[in-house]
Amino acid sequence: QVQLVESGGGLVQAGGSLRLSCDASGRTRSNYAMGWFRQAPGKEREFIASIARNGLTTRYADSAKGRFTISRDNAKNTVYLQMNSLEPPDTAVYYCAAKTTIGSAYAPVDLREINYWGQGIQVTVSS
């Protein structure tokens, strides 16, 4: 089992920045690709960004490209999501996610692939 705990959310004005962190604990010696998803009220959970075990392969949703950056520190068992130029449509609960992978270069994009979820953290962008 892996436990994921998000931090860094909150309220920010449009155009501002936030950095989300996700600390993983438990069986972190296992091989996990990591990702971020979000869910706005009344909408389905959607993919935002993911990063492979090797830290080199990353994938982004179109809405995140050019504004968000995902990274990981394997020594700290932590994954980050730097979010810049935030807009009100970015308001959502953001979820950290982990997927067990065999290959080191695979980064998931489908929530059905995810093995573990964090509890979620609120990000609110005011206009």
C-alpha positions in Angstrom: 0.0 0.0 0.0 1.0 3.6 -0.7 -0.3 6.6 1.0 -0.3 9.9 -0.8 -0.7 13.3 1.0 -1.1 16.5 -1.0 -0.2 20.0 0.3 0.2 23.5 -1.1 -3.3 24.2 -2.2 -5.3 27.3 -1.4 -6.8 30.5 -2.7 -4.9 32.5 -5.4 -5.9 35.4 -7.7 -6.0 34.9 -11.4 -2.5 35.1 -12.9 -0.9 33.8 -9.7 1.0 30.6 -9.0 0.8 27.7 -6.6 3.0 24.7 -6.1 1.4 21.5 -5.0 3.4 18.7 -3.3 2.5 15.1 -2.8 4.4 13.1 -0.3 4.3 9.3 -0.7 4.8 6.8 2.1 4.4 3.1 2.7 5.7 0.8 0.0 7.5 3.5 -1.8 10.3 1.1 -2.8 7.8 -0.1 -5.4 8.0 1.4 -8.8 5.5 4.1 -9.3 4.7 6.6 -12.0 3.0 9.7 -10.5 0.5 12.1 -11.7 -2.0 14.8 -10.9 -5.7 14.9 -11.7 -8.4 17.4 -10.8 -12.1 17.5 -10.4 -14.2 20.6 -10.5 -17.8 20.7 -9.1 -20.2 18.8 -11.3 -17.4 17.6 -13.6 -15.6 14.4 -14.0 -12.1 13.9 -12.7 -9.6 14.8 -15.5 -5.9 14.2 -16.2 -3.6 17.1 -15.7 0.0 15.8 -15.7 2.1 12.7 -15.1 5.7 11.8 -14.7 7.4 8.5 -15.2 9.6 6.8 -12.6 12.7 8.0 -14.4 11.6 11.6 -14.0 12.3 12.3 -17.6 9.1 11.3 -19.3 6.3 13.7 -18.6 2.8 14.2 -20.2 0.4 17.0 -19.9 -3.2 17.8 -20.7 -3.6 20.5 -23.2 -5.0 22.8 -20.5 -1.8 22.4 -18.6 0.8 22.7 -21.3 3.0 25.8 -21.0 1.6 26.7 -17.6 2.1 23.7 -15.3 5.2 21.7 -14.6 5.4 18.3 -13.0 8.6 17.1 -11.3 9.6 14.5 -8.8 12.3 14.0 -6.2 12.7 10.2 -5.8 15.0 10.6 -2.8 12.2 12.4 -0.9 9.3 10.3 -2.4 7.7 13.6 -3.4 6.1 14.8 -6.6 5.4 18.4 -7.4 3.0 20.4 -9.6 4.1 24.0 -10.3 1.1 25.9 -11.5 1.6 29.3 -13.1 -0.8 31.8 -14.8 -3.7 30.3 -12.9 -7.2 31.0 -14.2 -10.6 30.6 -12.6 -11.3 27.5 -14.7 -8.4 25.9 -12.9 -10.5 25.9 -9.7 -10.9 22.3 -8.6 -9.9 19.6 -6.1 -6.5 18.3 -7.2 -5.6 14.7 -6.6 -2.2 13.1 -6.5 -2.0 9.7 -8.1 0.3 6.7 -8.3 0.5 3.9 -10.8 2.6 0.8 -10.4 4.8 0.5 -13.5 7.3 -2.0 -14.8 9.0 0.3 -17.3 10.7 3.4 -16.0 9.6 5.6 -18.8 5.9 5.2 -18.7 3.7 8.1 -17.6 -0.1 7.4 -17.3 -2.9 9.7 -18.5 -6.0 7.6 -17.8 -7.5 7.7 -14.4 -8.5 4.0 -14.8 -4.8 3.1 -14.7 -4.3 4.6 -11.3 -3.6 2.3 -8.4 -3.5 4.8 -5.5 -5.1 8.2 -4.9 -4.5 11.0 -2.4 -7.3 12.6 -0.5 -7.3 15.7 -2.7 -6.6 19.3 -2.0 -8.6 22.4 -3.0 -7.3 25.0 -5.4 -9.4 28.1 -5.8 -8.6 30.8 -8.4 -10.4 34.1 -8.0 -11.0 36.5 -10.8 
